[in-house]
Amino acid sequence: MKILGIGNAIVDVICKVDDNFITQNDLTKSTMKLIFDESEFKKLLSNLKIEKTISGGSVANSIVGISQLGNKVGFIGKVCDDDLGSKYEVGLKKENVEYFYSKKKEKLPTGTCLILITPDSERTMCTFLGTAGKISEDDVDINAIKNSEIIFLEGYLWDEGDPKKAFDKAINNANKVAMSLSDQFCVDRHKPHFLDLVKNKIDITFGNEQEITSLINAKNFDEVINFSKQLGKLIVLTRGEKGAIAIKKDEVVECGIQKNLKIVDLTGAGDLFAAGFLHGHVNNFSIKESLQKGTEMSSKVIQQIGARL
């Protein structure tokens, strides 16, 4: 198998809202907020019109993209044996993703992410992790990991307790490890741990400019480049209007954005960028070609609603 993703198995519920809804509910635009109370989550959803319900989760979205590009892929993520859990599994299988998880009845329901799209196409997320956040080392299939060229992990998954043990087990048995920093709040919550992972355990790190700047407390982007060069590993970063950049040792490769796109929804831009880049990486593209493939995939997904093509 080319790539095995391990991440939060979450069903995306997509709704359009105005800016007032974001303000009234004390949300910070363009970030992800974790909601721990199921009733609070249901209350938030109760006043909204649902545009679309899709199997989601950051790394799962990337894995589906890599599958659509013709690679053999798999995914590990925890769902409950409930209606959304069944839909989630069907959604992956439809995309030719091998699902290395046997669902069963759990105390918590399948995880759900409410994706709120404002008129400026930004997306603000409220996530009720449900059973997705309870992934443990017992849920991680060692044979699937050992039989994959690369495993791809998401920062969202990293949390103290069982998820951390699952993370460690995956890394310790992998041939090569890629990881997405996921979200600036996520980086801020786990900064010392993420820095240790990036420095010592991850072969390819994906992030955006804000996430990496926060991770290393950089004052400017030159500091990010110097840090990445000294690290000697592959760091792949998206920079919004400035395009994307990959740094490995003294090699710094840049790629511009595609122009004149009709942007509808930025959900999944980073996930599909990672998909395109990893597709290039496992198929021996140059770093420049991999960046171009990532840019092409992210350009496609932002011109539609939802994080999957």
Summary of the structure (lengths in Angstrom):
residues: 309
radius of gyration: 18.1
end to end distance: 21.7
largest distance: 52.2
contacts: 1100
relative contact order: 0.15
helix: 43%
strand: 23%
